């Protein structure tokens, strides 16, 4: 069984955090997002993986190479221009020789792929679409089904009076290989608005597979931040973190004996944590962070090589690579992009977002 991961499009909602790296390489618990997905697929016996990519492909190529380090066989399908979801799959068609999974590259889930495949085969489906419940389905694509879970209608971005279900398209599909014949080559073509409705018009068997597993779209900084809190709280089977007050520390860290760390907290390799520092979870401290004396960090996510000056306070914030927060800064409910320096005694209040100039 093969899987194709749609990682090629620019993460417009997560930018400019993803101006320097593709969203698939954005760290989740100090590990590239795509690495979590590859290991998740491996847990369901899927090792042949095609990456449909276009935006900043080199960081992925350099990190994952042929995939053997992760127990996978990776193939790269590059897009010369954006082809949308189904168009990207068609572009990778030369590598697809059997039925296959398709996964949107900005979804973190623990959907049971093994059970989904079993359902697909039992129904003799041409396409199976995973569904997940959400509180507010208006921003997503609704899928209506009959009593046997066969799809009867698609409704993209419905108005409030059109909402008949809270089950939405979860961005994971199983397709029979001959479905590729219905996708025009070298064309911007969508699953949701073009291919799936075309299958219904042709009366092809399209089924929906409901799931109650963990699911989140990390396309915005707020959702990305929420993912970390959820994983540290043990809400997904894909990451075995101890719920509650657990603390995990990487290699080559030096933590002063007077530091106070209340979990759940994950600390990356090579961190220096000074005298009187306080860290309260849920929090993720990236690799090679330096946190000087009496700094207070609460419910934050930091990336690599962030330096905190003495007596700095950070709360509910996301701080990207190579930032420097000078002495006695205060940062609350803010987002800092790569390579940002915050001067001494600066106060950043809720909603602040600071990006490098490109």
C-alpha positions in Angstrom: 0.0 0.0 0.0 1.3 3.4 -0.9 0.6 6.9 0.5 0.9 10.3 -1.1 1.4 13.3 1.2 0.4 16.7 -0.2 3.2 19.0 1.1 3.7 21.2 -1.9 1.6 24.2 -1.5 2.6 27.3 0.4 1.2 27.6 3.9 -0.5 30.9 3.4 -2.2 30.9 6.7 0.9 29.8 8.7 3.1 32.4 6.9 5.4 34.1 7.5 6.5 31.4 10.0 7.0 29.3 6.8 8.8 31.8 4.7 12.2 30.1 5.4 11.0 26.5 5.7 8.1 24.5 4.2 5.3 23.9 6.7 6.1 20.1 6.6 9.5 21.0 8.3 7.9 23.2 11.0 8.9 21.6 14.4 6.2 19.8 16.4 7.6 18.8 19.8 11.0 19.6 18.4 10.7 17.2 15.5 9.7 18.1 11.9 6.0 17.8 11.4 6.5 15.5 8.4 8.6 13.1 10.5 5.6 12.5 12.7 3.5 11.8 9.7 6.0 9.3 8.2 6.2 7.4 11.5 2.4 7.4 11.8 2.1 5.8 8.4 4.8 3.3 9.3 2.7 2.3 12.3 0.0 1.2 9.8 2.5 -0.8 7.6 2.8 2.0 5.0 6.4 2.6 4.0 6.2 3.6 0.3 5.5 7.3 0.4 5.4 9.9 -2.3 5.9 13.6 -1.3 4.1 16.0 -3.6 5.9 19.2 -3.1 6.7 22.6 -4.7 7.4 25.1 -2.0 11.0 25.2 -0.7 11.7 21.5 -1.4 15.5 21.5 -0.5 15.1 21.4 3.3 12.9 18.3 3.0 15.3 16.6 0.6 18.3 17.3 2.8 16.6 16.1 6.0 14.7 13.0 4.8 16.7 12.0 1.7 15.5 8.5 0.6 13.6 8.0 3.9 15.6 4.9 5.0 16.6 6.5 8.2 12.9 6.6 9.1 12.0 3.1 7.8 10.4 4.5 4.7 11.0 4.7 0.9 10.4 8.2 -0.1 9.8 9.5 -3.7 9.6 13.2 -4.5 7.1 14.5 -7.0 7.9 18.2 -7.8 5.4 20.7 -9.1 6.6 23.4 -11.5 3.6 25.4 -10.5 0.7 25.0 -8.0 -1.6 22.2 -9.1 -4.1 22.1 -6.2 -4.9 18.9 -4.4 -6.0 16.5 -7.1 -3.6 18.1 -9.7 -0.7 17.3 -7.4 -1.8 13.7 -7.2 -2.0 13.5 -11.0 1.5 15.0 -11.2 2.7 12.0 -9.1 0.8 9.5 -11.1 3.8 7.8 -12.6 4.8 6.6 -9.1 1.3 5.3 -8.2 0.6 1.7 -9.4 -2.1 0.5 -6.9 -4.7 1.9 -4.6 -3.2 4.5 -2.3 -3.8 6.9 0.6 -3.7 10.6 0.1 -3.0 12.8 3.2 -3.2 16.6 3.4 0.2 17.8 4.6 -1.0 20.2 7.3 -3.2 17.7 9.2 -2.1 16.0 12.4 -4.3 13.0 13.2 -4.4 9.5 14.8 -7.1 8.3 12.4 -7.0 4.5 12.2 -5.8 4.0 8.7 -5.9 0.2 9.0 -9.6 0.2 9.8 -10.2 2.8 7.1 -8.6 0.5 4.5 -10.6 -2.5 5.7 -13.8 -0.4 5.3 -12.8 0.7 1.8 -12.3 -2.9 0.7 -15.5 -4.1 2.2 -17.5 -1.4 0.4 -15.7 -2.0 -2.9 -15.3 1.8 -3.0 -13.7 3.8 -5.7 -12.9 6.5 -3.2 -13.2 6.7 0.6 -13.0 9.9 2.5 -12.2 10.2 6.2 -14.6 12.3 8.2 -14.1 14.0 11.6 -16.4 16.0 13.8 -15.8 19.7 14.5 -17.6 22.2 16.6 -18.0 24.8 13.8 -18.2 23.1 10.4 -18.9 26.4 8.5 -15.2 26.8 7.5 -14.8 23.3 6.1 -16.3 21.0 3.5 -19.4 19.1 4.7 -20.1 15.6 3.4 -23.6 14.1 3.5 -24.1 10.3 3.4 -26.9 7.8 3.4 -27.5 5.1 6.0 -24.7 2.9 4.5 -22.1 5.7 4.6 -22.2 6.2 0.9 -21.6 9.8 0.0 -24.6 11.7 -1.5 -23.5 15.3 -1.5 -20.5 17.6 -1.0 -21.0 21.1 0.4 -17.9 23.4 0.5 -17.9 26.3 3.1 -21.6 26.1 3.8 -23.8 29.0 5.0 -25.2 28.5 8.6 -28.6 27.5 7.3 -27.0 24.8 5.1 -25.3 22.9 7.8 -26.8 19.5 8.2 -23.9 17.7 9.9 -20.8 18.5 12.0 -18.8 15.8 10.1 -16.3 17.4 7.8 -13.7 16.2 5.2 -10.7 15.2 7.3 -8.2 15.5 4.5 -7.4 11.7 4.3 -8.5 9.6 1.3 -8.1 6.2 -0.2 -8.3 6.1 -4.0 -8.3 3.3 -6.5 -5.5 3.8 -9.0 -7.8 4.2 -12.0 -9.3 7.4 -10.5 -6.2 9.1 -11.8 -7.6 8.8 -15.3 -10.3 11.3 -14.4 -7.8 14.0 -13.4 -6.6 16.2 -16.3 -2.8 16.4 -16.6 -0.9 19.6 -15.7 -4.0 21.3 -14.5 -5.0 23.1 -11.3 -7.6 20.6 -10.1 -9.3 20.1 -6.7 -10.5 17.0 -4.9 -13.3 18.8 -3.1 -14.7 21.0 -5.9 -14.0 18.9 -9.0 -12.9 15.3 -8.7 -15.2 14.1 -5.9 -18.3 15.7 -7.3 -17.4 14.2 -10.7 -17.3 10.8 -9.2 -20.8 11.3 -7.8 -22.1 12.4 -11.2 -20.7 9.2 -12.6 -22.4 7.2 -9.9 -19.1 5.8 -8.7 -19.1 4.3 -5.2 -17.7 7.0 -2.9 -17.9 6.3 0.8 -17.2 8.2 4.0 -15.3 6.7 6.9 -16.2 8.6 10.2 -13.5 8.8 12.8 -13.5 10.1 16.4 -9.7 10.1 16.7 -7.6 13.2 17.3 -7.6 15.6 14.4 -6.3 19.2 13.9 -5.5 21.4 10.9 -2.3 23.3 11.8 -2.7 25.9 9.1 -2.7 28.8 11.5 -0.3 29.8 14.3 -3.2 29.5 16.8 -3.9 25.9 15.7 -0.2 25.1 15.6 0.1 26.3 19.2 -3.0 24.3 20.2 -1.5 21.1 18.8 1.4 21.3 21.2 -0.8 21.8 24.2 -3.0 18.8 23.1 0.0 16.5 22.5 1.6 17.4 25.9 -1.8 16.7 27.5 -1.8 13.2 26.0 -4.8 13.8 23.7 -3.3 11.9 20.7 -2.1 8.3 20.5 0.7 9.4 18.2 2.8 10.9 20.9 3.4 9.1 24.2 3.9 12.0 26.5 3.1 11.6 30.2 0.0 13.7 30.9 0.0 16.0 33.9 3.3 17.2 35.3 5.7 15.3 33.2 9.0 16.8 32.1 11.2 15.4 29.4 14.7 16.8 28.9 17.0 16.3 25.8 20.7 15.5 25.8 23.5 17.8 26.7 21.3 20.1 28.7 22.5 22.1 31.8 19.7 23.0 34.2 20.6 25.0 37.3 19.4 23.3 40.5 17.4 26.3 41.5 15.3 26.3 38.3 11.6 25.4 38.7 10.0 23.4 35.9 6.4 22.4 36.2 5.1 20.1 33.4 4.1 19.1 31.0 7.3 20.5 29.5 9.5 19.2 26.7 13.1 20.6 26.6 15.3 20.0 23.5 18.9 19.0 23.3 21.7 21.4 24.3 19.7 23.8 26.4 21.1 26.0 29.1 18.6 27.0 31.9 20.0 29.4 34.5 19.5 30.2 38.1 16.0 30.9 39.3 14.4 30.2 35.9 10.7 29.2 36.0 9.1 27.2 33.2 5.4 26.2 33.5 3.7 24.0 30.9 2.3 23.2 28.6 5.6 24.4 27.1 8.1 23.2 24.5 11.7 24.6 24.6 13.6 24.1 21.3 17.1 22.8 20.8 20.0 25.0 21.9 17.9 27.5 23.8 19.7 29.7 26.4 17.5 30.9 29.3 19.3 33.2 31.7 18.6 33.8 35.4 15.1 34.5 36.8 13.4 34.3 33.4 9.8 33.1 33.6 8.2 31.1 30.7 4.6 30.0 30.8 2.7 28.0 28.2 5.1 28.8 25.3 6.6 27.1 22.2 10.2 28.1 21.2 12.2 26.9 18.2 15.9 26.5 17.9 18.7 28.7 19.2 16.5 31.2 21.1 18.2 33.3 23.7 16.4 34.8 26.7 18.1 37.6 28.7 17.8 37.8 32.5 14.5 38.5 34.1 12.5 38.1 30.8 8.9 37.0 31.0 7.1 35.1 28.2 3.6 33.8 28.3 1.3 32.1 25.8 3.7 32.9 22.9 5.4 31.3 19.9 9.0 32.2 19.2 10.8 31.0 16.1 14.5 30.3 15.3 17.4 32.5 16.3 15.5 35.1 18.3 17.1 37.2 21.1 15.0 38.6 23.9 17.1 41.1 25.9 17.0 41.7 29.6 13.7 42.3 31.3 11.5 41.9 28.2 7.9 41.0 28.6 6.1 39.0 25.8 2.5 37.9 26.1 0.2 36.2 23.6 2.7 37.1 20.8 4.4 35.5 17.8 8.0 36.2 16.8 9.3 35.1 13.4 12.9 34.0 12.7 15.9 36.2 13.7 13.9 38.8 15.7 15.7 40.8 18.4 13.6 42.4 21.2 15.4 45.2 23.0 15.8 45.4 26.8 12.6 46.2 28.8 10.4 46.0 25.7 6.7 45.1 26.4 4.8 43.1 23.7 1.1 42.8 24.5 -1.5 40.3 23.4 -1.8 40.0 19.6 1.7 41.2 18.8 3.3 39.6 15.7 6.7 40.5 14.5 8.3 39.2 11.4 11.7 39.7 9.7 11.9 42.0 6.8 12.4 40.2 3.5 
